[in-house]
Amino acid sequence: RSPDVNETIRNLVAIIAVKLQTLPKESLDCTRQSYLKTCQHLQMLSQKSAHNASEIATKLCETPFILCLRDNKFLKPSDVSFDLKFDGAPYLYRVPDELATVVRHLLEVSNVKQAFGACDFIRALGHLKKDKGN
């Protein structure tokens, strides 16, 4: 039987709990593949019914589940957008191209924005100010 929404989200949570920075390359590649397959399954479930999509959105919208291989970390949907044209790390990121292609629907269901708005940039500036101690 195919895993349901709750089981698949539990699997995703287990994957995102892994400390990516400590993994050797082979393990990182394996974790990345498991991550992609899990996200693809969640996407398929979200496309099956509005109820599934709503349940997935509720559980993932505040969860750092978007894999950023460049920094070997997971990001919240509020920290990424599809159309960011510059490097805004460590506060704002562009959705990695592979994820934008392979699991775009899942990301959209999880409230990833097409583009950041003024409030997002103000929030990033607030984090920068706090981090710099000013």
DSSP file with accessible surface (Angstrom, degrees, kcal/mol):
  #  RESIDUE AA STRUCTURE BP1 BP2  ACC     N-H-->O    O-->H-N    N-H-->O    O-->H-N    TCO  KAPPA ALPHA  PHI   PSI    X-CA   Y-CA   Z-CA
    1    1 A R              0   0  230      0, 0.0     3,-0.0     0, 0.0     0, 0.0   0.000 360.0 360.0 360.0 151.2    0.0    0.0    0.0
    2    2 A S        -     0   0   65      1,-0.1     2,-0.0     0, 0.0     0, 0.0  -0.587 360.0-103.2 -82.9 138.4    1.1    3.5   -0.7
    3    3 A P        -     0   0   38      0, 0.0    -1,-0.1     0, 0.0     2,-0.0  -0.323  36.7-130.3 -61.4 142.1    1.9    5.7    2.4
    4    4 A D     >  -     0   0   77      1,-0.1     4,-2.6    -3,-0.0     5,-0.2  -0.186  33.5 -86.7 -82.9-177.7   -0.8    8.2    3.3
    5    5 A V  H  > S+     0   0    5      1,-0.2     4,-2.7     2,-0.2     5,-0.2   0.931 126.0  47.4 -58.0 -49.4   -0.3   11.9    4.0
    6    6 A N  H  > S+     0   0   57      1,-0.2     4,-2.4     2,-0.2    -1,-0.2   0.919 113.9  46.4 -63.3 -43.3    0.5   11.5    7.7
    7    7 A E  H  > S+     0   0   56      2,-0.2     4,-2.3     1,-0.2    -1,-0.2   0.913 113.4  49.5 -65.1 -40.3    3.0    8.7    7.1
    8    8 A T  H  X S+     0   0    3     -4,-2.6     4,-2.4     2,-0.2    -2,-0.2   0.912 110.9  49.2 -67.5 -39.2    4.7   10.6    4.3
    9    9 A I  H  X S+     0   0   16     -4,-2.7     4,-2.9    -5,-0.2    -1,-0.2   0.910 108.9  53.3 -66.7 -38.8    5.0   13.7    6.4
   10   10 A R  H  X S+     0   0  154     -4,-2.4     4,-2.1    -5,-0.2    -2,-0.2   0.918 109.5  49.3 -59.9 -41.1    6.5   11.7    9.2
   11   11 A N  H  X S+     0   0   74     -4,-2.3     4,-2.1     2,-0.2    -2,-0.2   0.921 111.2  49.0 -62.8 -42.9    9.0   10.3    6.7
   12   12 A L  H  X S+     0   0    1     -4,-2.4     4,-2.8     1,-0.2    -2,-0.2   0.924 109.5  51.9 -63.4 -42.8    9.8   13.9    5.5
   13   13 A V  H  X S+     0   0   72     -4,-2.9     4,-1.1     1,-0.2    -1,-0.2   0.895 108.5  51.6 -61.2 -39.2   10.2   15.1    9.1
   14   14 A A  H  < S+     0   0   62     -4,-2.1     4,-0.4    -5,-0.2     3,-0.3   0.907 111.0  48.3 -64.2 -39.2   12.7   12.2    9.7
   15   15 A I  H >< S+     0   0   22     -4,-2.1     3,-1.5     1,-0.2    -2,-0.2   0.933 110.3  49.7 -66.8 -44.2   14.7   13.2    6.7
   16   16 A I  H 3< S+     0   0   30     -4,-2.8    -1,-0.2     1,-0.3    -2,-0.2   0.680 100.5  66.2 -73.8 -11.6   14.8   16.9    7.6
   17   17 A A  T 3< S+     0   0   70     -4,-1.1    -1,-0.3    -3,-0.3    -2,-0.2   0.659  79.0 105.4 -78.7 -14.2   16.0   16.0   11.1
   18   18 A V  S <  S-     0   0   52     -3,-1.5     2,-1.3    -4,-0.4     3,-0.1  -0.420  79.2-124.6 -69.1 136.0   19.2   14.7    9.6
   19   19 A K    >   -     0   0  144      1,-0.2     3,-1.5    -2,-0.1     4,-0.4  -0.684  27.8-171.1 -81.1  94.9   22.3   16.9   10.1
   20   20 A L  G >  S+     0   0    5     -2,-1.3     3,-1.4     1,-0.3    -1,-0.2   0.827  76.9  65.0 -60.6 -34.0   23.3   17.3    6.5
   21   21 A Q  G 3  S+     0   0  121     51,-0.3    -1,-0.3     1,-0.3    -2,-0.1   0.730 101.5  50.9 -63.4 -21.9   26.6   19.0    7.3
   22   22 A T  G <  S+     0   0  109     -3,-1.5    -1,-0.3     2,-0.1    -2,-0.2   0.521  88.9 101.9 -94.7  -5.3   27.9   15.9    9.0
   23   23 A L  S <  S-     0   0   45     -3,-1.4     2,-0.1    -4,-0.4    -3,-0.0  -0.573  71.2-123.3 -85.3 140.5   27.1   13.4    6.2
   24   24 A P     >  -     0   0   70      0, 0.0     4,-2.5     0, 0.0     3,-0.3  -0.356  39.6 -98.2 -68.7 162.9   29.7   12.1    3.8
   25   25 A K  H  > S+     0   0  133      1,-0.2     4,-2.6     2,-0.2     5,-0.2   0.869 122.2  52.5 -54.8 -43.1   28.9   12.7    0.1
   26   26 A E  H  > S+     0   0  139      1,-0.2     4,-2.0     2,-0.2    -1,-0.2   0.914 112.7  44.6 -62.2 -42.9   27.4    9.2   -0.5
   27   27 A S  H  > S+     0   0   50     -3,-0.3     4,-2.7     2,-0.2    -1,-0.2   0.874 111.5  53.5 -68.6 -36.9   25.0    9.5    2.4
   28   28 A L  H  X S+     0   0   27     -4,-2.5     4,-2.6     2,-0.2    -2,-0.2   0.924 109.0  49.2 -63.1 -42.2   24.1   13.1    1.4
   29   29 A D  H  X S+     0   0   67     -4,-2.6     4,-2.2    -5,-0.2    -2,-0.2   0.916 112.4  47.9 -62.6 -42.6   23.3   11.8   -2.1
   30   30 A C  H  X S+     0   0   79     -4,-2.0     4,-2.4     2,-0.2    -2,-0.2   0.920 112.3  48.8 -65.2 -43.3   21.1    9.0   -0.7
   31   31 A T  H  X S+     0   0   26     -4,-2.7     4,-2.7     1,-0.2    -2,-0.2   0.914 110.1  52.2 -63.1 -41.5   19.4   11.4    1.7
   32   32 A R  H  X S+     0   0   46     -4,-2.6     4,-2.7     2,-0.2    -2,-0.2   0.917 109.8  48.6 -61.9 -42.9   18.7   13.8   -1.2
   33   33 A Q  H  X S+     0   0   86     -4,-2.2     4,-2.5     2,-0.2     5,-0.2   0.921 112.2  48.1 -64.7 -42.5   17.2   11.0   -3.2
   34   34 A S  H  X S+     0   0   52     -4,-2.4     4,-2.4     2,-0.2    -2,-0.2   0.912 111.7  51.5 -62.2 -42.3   14.9    9.9   -0.3
   35   35 A Y  H  X S+     0   0    1     -4,-2.7     4,-2.7     2,-0.2    -2,-0.2   0.942 110.7  47.1 -58.9 -49.3   13.9   13.6    0.2
   36   36 A L  H  X S+     0   0    9     -4,-2.7     4,-2.7     1,-0.2    -2,-0.2   0.920 112.7  48.6 -62.7 -43.4   13.0   14.0   -3.5
   37   37 A K  H  X S+     0   0  134     -4,-2.5     4,-2.1     2,-0.2    -1,-0.2   0.900 112.3  49.3 -64.0 -39.5   11.0   10.8   -3.6
   38   38 A T  H  X S+     0   0   21     -4,-2.4     4,-2.5    -5,-0.2    -2,-0.2   0.929 112.4  47.3 -65.8 -44.5    9.1   11.7   -0.4
   39   39 A C  H  X S+     0   0    0     -4,-2.7     4,-2.5     2,-0.2    -2,-0.2   0.899 110.8  52.1 -64.0 -39.7    8.4   15.2   -1.8
   40   40 A Q  H  X S+     0   0   84     -4,-2.7     4,-2.4    -5,-0.2    -1,-0.2   0.899 109.6  49.7 -64.0 -37.3    7.2   13.8   -5.1
   41   41 A H  H  X S+     0   0   37     -4,-2.1     4,-2.6     2,-0.2    -2,-0.2   0.929 110.4  49.5 -67.6 -42.7    4.9   11.4   -3.2
   42   42 A L  H  X S+     0   0    0     -4,-2.5     4,-2.6     1,-0.2    -2,-0.2   0.902 110.1  51.9 -60.7 -39.9    3.5   14.3   -1.1
   43   43 A Q  H  X S+     0   0   29     -4,-2.5     4,-1.8     2,-0.2    -2,-0.2   0.938 108.9  49.6 -61.8 -45.0    2.9   16.2   -4.3
   44   44 A M  H  X S+     0   0   64     -4,-2.4     4,-1.0     1,-0.2    -2,-0.2   0.931 112.0  48.6 -60.4 -42.8    1.0   13.3   -5.8
   45   45 A L  H >X S+     0   0   12     -4,-2.6     4,-0.9     1,-0.2     3,-0.6   0.906 109.2  52.8 -64.0 -39.0   -1.1   13.0   -2.7
   46   46 A S  H 3< S+     0   0    4     -4,-2.6     7,-0.4     1,-0.2    -1,-0.2   0.816 108.3  51.2 -67.5 -28.6   -1.8   16.8   -2.8
   47   47 A Q  H 3< S+     0   0  116     -4,-1.8    -1,-0.2    -3,-0.2    -2,-0.2   0.681  99.6  66.4 -81.2 -16.6   -3.0   16.5   -6.4
   48   48 A K  H << S-     0   0  140     -4,-1.0     2,-0.3    -3,-0.6    -1,-0.2   0.837 115.1  -0.6 -72.7 -36.1   -5.4   13.7   -5.5
   49   49 A S     X  -     0   0   46     -4,-0.9     4,-2.2    -3,-0.2    -1,-0.2  -0.996  55.9-126.4-156.4 152.3   -7.7   15.7   -3.4
   50   50 A A  H  > S+     0   0   86     -2,-0.3     4,-2.6     1,-0.2     5,-0.2   0.847 113.0  57.8 -65.4 -34.4   -8.3   19.2   -2.0
   51   51 A H  H  > S+     0   0  134      2,-0.2     4,-2.5     1,-0.2    -1,-0.2   0.938 107.4  46.0 -62.1 -47.6   -8.5   17.7    1.5
   52   52 A N  H  > S+     0   0   30      2,-0.2     4,-2.8     1,-0.2     5,-0.2   0.925 112.2  51.5 -59.2 -45.3   -5.0   16.2    1.1
   53   53 A A  H  X S+     0   0   20     -4,-2.2     4,-2.7    -7,-0.4    -2,-0.2   0.920 111.3  47.6 -59.6 -42.9   -3.7   19.5   -0.2
   54   54 A S  H  X S+     0   0   73     -4,-2.6     4,-2.5     2,-0.2    -1,-0.2   0.913 112.3  48.8 -65.0 -43.4   -5.1   21.4    2.7
   55   55 A E  H  X S+     0   0   42     -4,-2.5     4,-1.9     2,-0.2    -2,-0.2   0.924 113.4  47.0 -63.5 -42.9   -3.7   18.9    5.2
   56   56 A I  H  X S+     0   0    0     -4,-2.8     4,-2.3     2,-0.2     5,-0.3   0.931 111.6  51.1 -64.8 -44.6   -0.3   19.1    3.6
   57   57 A A  H  X S+     0   0   19     -4,-2.7     4,-2.3    -5,-0.2    -2,-0.2   0.929 109.7  50.5 -58.9 -45.0   -0.4   22.9    3.5
   58   58 A T  H  < S+     0   0  104     -4,-2.5     4,-0.3     1,-0.2    -1,-0.2   0.903 115.9  41.4 -60.8 -40.9   -1.3   23.1    7.2
   59   59 A K  H  < S+     0   0   78     -4,-1.9    -1,-0.2    -5,-0.2    -2,-0.2   0.781 123.6  35.0 -81.5 -25.5    1.6   20.8    8.2
   60   60 A L  H >< S+     0   0    1     -4,-2.3     3,-1.5    -5,-0.2     5,-0.2   0.653  88.8  87.7-105.2 -15.9    4.3   22.2    6.0
   61   61 A C  T 3< S+     0   0   30     -4,-2.3    17,-0.4     1,-0.3    -1,-0.1   0.791 105.6  28.7 -61.9 -25.6    3.7   25.9    5.7
   62   62 A E  T 3  S+     0   0  121     -4,-0.3    -1,-0.3    -5,-0.2    -2,-0.1   0.285 101.7 102.2-112.2   9.7    5.8   26.6    8.9
   63   63 A T  S <  S-     0   0   33     -3,-1.5     2,-1.6    12,-0.1     3,-0.2  -0.809  74.0-129.1 -98.7 128.6    8.1   23.6    8.5
   64   64 A P        +     0   0   58      0, 0.0    12,-0.3     0, 0.0    10,-0.1  -0.592  60.6 132.9 -73.8  92.0   11.6   24.1    7.2
   65   65 A F        +     0   0    0     -2,-1.6     2,-0.7    10,-1.0    11,-0.2   0.411  28.4 105.8-122.9   0.1   11.4   21.3    4.5
   66   66 A I  E     -A   75   0A   0      9,-2.4     9,-2.3    -3,-0.2     2,-0.4  -0.742  68.5-132.1 -92.4 114.9   12.8   22.9    1.4
   67   67 A L  E     -A   74   0A  12     -2,-0.7     2,-0.7     7,-0.2     7,-0.2  -0.499  20.4-171.2 -74.5 122.5   16.3   21.5    0.7
   68   68 A C  E  >> -A   73   0A  11      5,-3.1     5,-1.8    -2,-0.4     4,-0.7  -0.914   1.6-175.6-110.4  98.2   19.0   24.1   -0.1
   69   69 A L  T  45S+     0   0   72     -2,-0.7     3,-0.3     1,-0.2    -1,-0.1   0.833  78.1  65.9 -65.9 -30.7   22.0   22.0   -1.1
   70   70 A R  T  45S+     0   0  146      1,-0.3    -1,-0.2    -3,-0.1    -3,-0.0   0.903 118.8  23.3 -57.4 -41.8   24.2   25.0   -1.4
   71   71 A D  T  45S-     0   0   56     -3,-0.4    -1,-0.3     2,-0.2    -2,-0.2   0.355 104.1-126.2-105.1   2.7   24.0   25.6    2.3
   72   72 A N  T  <5S+     0   0   43     -4,-0.7   -51,-0.3    -3,-0.3     2,-0.3   0.926  72.1 106.3  49.6  52.6   23.1   22.0    3.3
   73   73 A K  E   < -A   68   0A  71     -5,-1.8    -5,-3.1   -53,-0.1     2,-0.4  -0.963  69.6-111.0-150.6 168.7   20.0   23.0    5.2
   74   74 A F  E     -A   67   0A  29     -2,-0.3     2,-0.3    -7,-0.2    -7,-0.2  -0.849  30.5-155.0-106.1 141.3   16.3   23.1    5.0
   75   75 A L  E     -A   66   0A   7     -9,-2.3    -9,-2.4    -2,-0.4   -10,-1.0  -0.834  17.0-113.8-116.8 152.3   14.3   26.3    4.6
   76   76 A K    >   -     0   0   77    -12,-0.3     3,-2.0    -2,-0.3     4,-0.3  -0.499  31.7-114.5 -75.6 152.8   10.8   27.4    5.5
   77   77 A P  G >  S+     0   0    2      0, 0.0     3,-1.3     0, 0.0    36,-0.5   0.841 116.8  61.1 -56.3 -31.7    8.4   28.2    2.7
   78   78 A S  G 3  S+     0   0   37    -17,-0.4   -16,-0.1     1,-0.3    33,-0.0   0.662  99.5  56.7 -70.9 -13.4    8.4   31.8    3.9
   79   79 A D  G <  S+     0   0   35     -3,-2.0    14,-2.5    13,-0.1     2,-0.3   0.415 104.1  58.2 -97.1  -1.0   12.1   32.0    3.2
   80   80 A V  E <   +b   93   0B   0     -3,-1.3    33,-0.9    -4,-0.3     2,-0.3  -0.938  54.0 179.4-130.4 152.8   12.0   31.1   -0.4
   81   81 A S  E     -bc  94 113B   1     12,-1.6    14,-2.5    -2,-0.3     3,-0.4  -0.958  33.6-124.6-142.6 163.0   10.3   32.3   -3.6
   82   82 A F  S    S+     0   0   10     31,-1.9    33,-0.2    -2,-0.3    32,-0.2   0.794 104.2  43.1 -77.1 -27.7   10.4   31.2   -7.2
   83   83 A D        +     0   0   61     31,-2.0     2,-0.2    30,-0.2    -1,-0.2   0.206  67.3 139.9-112.2  16.6   11.5   34.5   -8.7
   84   84 A L        -     0   0   10     -3,-0.4    10,-0.1     9,-0.2    -3,-0.0  -0.435  30.5-168.2 -63.9 127.0   14.3   35.9   -6.5
   85   85 A K        +     0   0  170     -2,-0.2     2,-0.3     2,-0.0    -1,-0.1   0.366  62.6  41.9-100.7   1.9   16.9   37.4   -8.9
   86   86 A F  S    S-     0   0  114      0, 0.0     2,-0.9     0, 0.0     8,-0.0  -0.913  93.5 -88.3-141.4 169.7   19.7   37.9   -6.4
   87   87 A D        +     0   0  108     -2,-0.3     6,-0.1     1,-0.1    -2,-0.0  -0.731  43.8 166.1 -84.4 108.6   21.4   36.1   -3.5
   88   88 A G  B >>  +D   92   0C  14     -2,-0.9     4,-2.0     4,-0.6     3,-1.9   0.225  28.9 172.7-105.8  11.2   19.5   37.1   -0.4
   89   89 A A  T 34  +     0   0   31      1,-0.3     4,-0.1     2,-0.2    -2,-0.0  -0.309  53.2  29.6 -62.3 144.1   21.0   34.4    1.8
   90   90 A P  T 34 S+     0   0   73      0, 0.0    -1,-0.3     0, 0.0     3,-0.1  -0.907 135.8  26.6 -98.7  20.8   20.9   33.8    4.7
   91   91 A Y  T <4 S+     0   0   39     -3,-1.9     2,-0.4     1,-0.3    -2,-0.2   0.761 123.0  30.8-111.7 -35.8   17.4   35.4    4.9
   92   92 A L  B  <  -D   88   0C   4     -4,-2.0    -4,-0.6    32,-0.0    -1,-0.3  -0.992  66.4-179.7-131.1 137.9   15.8   35.0    1.5
   93   93 A Y  E     -b   80   0B  12    -14,-2.5   -12,-1.6    -2,-0.4     2,-0.4  -0.928  27.0-121.3-134.3 157.0   16.4   32.3   -1.0
   94   94 A R  E     -b   81   0B 125     -2,-0.3   -12,-0.2   -14,-0.2     3,-0.1  -0.767  44.2-100.4 -92.5 142.4   15.3   31.3   -4.5
   95   95 A V        -     0   0    2    -14,-2.5   -27,-0.1    -2,-0.4    -1,-0.1  -0.432  48.4-102.6 -59.2 129.5   13.7   27.9   -4.8
   96   96 A P     >  -     0   0   40      0, 0.0     4,-2.6     0, 0.0     3,-0.3  -0.301  28.6-121.1 -55.7 139.6   16.3   25.5   -6.1
   97   97 A D  H  > S+     0   0  100      1,-0.2     4,-1.8     2,-0.2     5,-0.2   0.872 110.3  54.3 -53.3 -43.4   15.8   24.9   -9.9
   98   98 A E  H  > S+     0   0   78      1,-0.2     4,-3.0     2,-0.2     5,-0.3   0.932 111.8  43.9 -60.2 -44.2   15.4   21.1   -9.4
   99   99 A L  H  > S+     0   0    6     -3,-0.3     4,-2.3     1,-0.2    -1,-0.2   0.892 109.4  56.6 -68.2 -38.1   12.7   21.5   -6.8
  100  100 A A  H  < S+     0   0   17     -4,-2.6     4,-0.3     1,-0.2    -1,-0.2   0.846 117.0  37.0 -61.0 -31.1   10.9   24.2   -8.9
  101  101 A T  H  < S+     0   0  119     -4,-1.8     3,-0.3    -5,-0.2    -2,-0.2   0.921 124.4  36.4 -84.0 -47.6   10.7   21.7  -11.7
  102  102 A V  H  < S+     0   0   41     -4,-3.0    -3,-0.2    -5,-0.2    -2,-0.2   0.853 133.4  16.3 -83.0 -37.9   10.1   18.5   -9.9
  103  103 A V  S  X S+     0   0    0     -4,-2.3     4,-2.2    -5,-0.3     5,-0.2  -0.070  75.5 132.8-130.6  37.2    7.8   19.5   -7.0
  104  104 A R  H  > S+     0   0   81     -4,-0.3     4,-2.8    -3,-0.3     5,-0.2   0.905  75.0  53.4 -56.2 -44.9    6.5   22.9   -7.9
  105  105 A H  H  > S+     0   0   60      1,-0.2     4,-2.7     2,-0.2    -1,-0.2   0.926 108.4  49.9 -59.9 -43.6    2.9   22.0   -7.1
  106  106 A L  H  > S+     0   0    0      1,-0.2     4,-1.9     2,-0.2    -1,-0.2   0.922 111.6  49.0 -60.0 -43.4    3.9   20.8   -3.6
  107  107 A L  H  <>S+     0   0    0     -4,-2.2     5,-2.4     2,-0.2    -2,-0.2   0.912 111.5  48.9 -64.6 -40.6    5.8   24.1   -3.0
  108  108 A E  H ><5S+     0   0   85     -4,-2.8     3,-1.6     1,-0.2    -2,-0.2   0.922 109.8  51.5 -64.8 -42.5    2.8   26.2   -4.1
  109  109 A V  H 3<5S+     0   0   25     -4,-2.7    -1,-0.2     1,-0.3    -2,-0.2   0.868 106.5  56.3 -59.9 -34.1    0.5   24.2   -1.9
  110  110 A S  T 3<5S-     0   0    0     -4,-1.9    -1,-0.3    -5,-0.2    -2,-0.2   0.250 124.5-103.1 -86.0  12.2    2.9   24.9    1.0
  111  111 A N  T < 5 +     0   0   99     -3,-1.6     2,-0.4     1,-0.3    -3,-0.2   0.725  60.9 161.9  75.0  25.9    2.7   28.6    0.4
  112  112 A V      < -     0   0   10     -5,-2.4    -1,-0.3    -6,-0.1     2,-0.2  -0.645  37.9-126.8 -71.1 132.1    5.9   29.3   -1.4
  113  113 A K  B     -c   81   0B  83    -33,-0.9   -31,-1.9   -36,-0.5   -30,-0.2  -0.500   6.6-134.4 -83.4 152.5    5.5   32.6   -3.1
  114  114 A Q  S    S-     0   0   88      1,-0.3   -31,-2.0   -33,-0.2     2,-0.3   0.926  94.1  -0.9 -64.2 -45.8    6.1   33.4   -6.7
  115  115 A A  S    S-     0   0   54    -33,-0.2    -1,-0.3   -34,-0.1     2,-0.1  -0.990  82.8-103.7-143.6 151.0    7.9   36.5   -5.6
  116  116 A F        -     0   0   21     -2,-0.3     2,-0.2    -3,-0.1   -35,-0.1  -0.469  35.4-145.9 -72.6 146.6    8.8   38.2   -2.3
  117  117 A G    >>  -     0   0   34     -2,-0.1     4,-1.6     1,-0.0     3,-0.7  -0.498  33.7 -89.1-103.3 178.3    6.8   41.2   -1.3
  118  118 A A  H 3> S+     0   0   73      1,-0.3     4,-2.5     2,-0.2     5,-0.2   0.881 125.1  57.6 -56.3 -40.4    7.8   44.3    0.6
  119  119 A C  H 3> S+     0   0  103      1,-0.2     4,-2.5     2,-0.2    -1,-0.3   0.862 103.7  53.3 -60.8 -35.5    7.0   42.6    4.0
  120  120 A D  H <> S+     0   0    8     -3,-0.7     4,-2.3     2,-0.2    -1,-0.2   0.901 110.1  46.6 -66.7 -40.7    9.4   39.8    3.2
  121  121 A F  H  X S+     0   0   76     -4,-1.6     4,-2.5     2,-0.2    -2,-0.2   0.896 112.2  50.6 -69.2 -37.3   12.3   42.2    2.6
  122  122 A I  H  X S+     0   0  113     -4,-2.5     4,-2.3     2,-0.2    -2,-0.2   0.927 110.1  50.4 -64.9 -42.0   11.4   44.2    5.7
  123  123 A R  H  X S+     0   0   69     -4,-2.5     4,-2.2    -5,-0.2    -2,-0.2   0.929 110.4  50.0 -60.9 -43.4   11.4   40.9    7.7
  124  124 A A  H  X S+     0   0   11     -4,-2.3     4,-2.4     1,-0.2    -2,-0.2   0.914 109.7  50.5 -63.5 -40.9   14.8   40.1    6.3
  125  125 A L  H  X S+     0   0  113     -4,-2.5     4,-2.8     1,-0.2    -1,-0.2   0.883 108.2  53.6 -64.0 -37.3   16.2   43.5    7.2
  126  126 A G  H  X S+     0   0   40     -4,-2.3     4,-2.5     2,-0.2    -2,-0.2   0.914 109.4  47.6 -62.6 -41.9   14.8   43.0   10.7
  127  127 A H  H  X S+     0   0   72     -4,-2.2     4,-2.9     2,-0.2    -2,-0.2   0.915 111.8  50.8 -64.9 -40.1   16.7   39.7   11.0
  128  128 A L  H  X S+     0   0   68     -4,-2.4     4,-2.1     2,-0.2    -2,-0.2   0.934 111.0  48.1 -62.3 -45.8   19.9   41.3    9.6
  129  129 A K  H  X>S+     0   0  131     -4,-2.8     5,-2.0     1,-0.2     4,-0.6   0.927 113.7  46.9 -61.1 -45.1   19.6   44.1   12.2
  130  130 A K  H ><5S+     0   0  155     -4,-2.5     3,-0.9     1,-0.2    -2,-0.2   0.920 112.6  49.5 -63.6 -43.1   19.0   41.7   15.0
  131  131 A D  H 3<5S+     0   0   96     -4,-2.9    -1,-0.2     1,-0.2    -2,-0.2   0.823 112.0  48.1 -66.7 -32.6   21.9   39.5   13.9
  132  132 A K  H 3<5S-     0   0  146     -4,-2.1    -1,-0.2    -5,-0.2    -2,-0.2   0.504 111.3-122.0 -85.6  -7.6   24.3   42.5   13.6
  133  133 A G  T <<5       0   0   65     -3,-0.9    -3,-0.2    -4,-0.6    -2,-0.1   0.757 360.0 360.0  75.8  25.3   23.2   43.7   17.1
  134  134 A N      <       0   0  143     -5,-2.0    -1,-0.2    -6,-0.2    -2,-0.1  -0.852 360.0 360.0-109.0 360.0   22.0   47.2   16.0
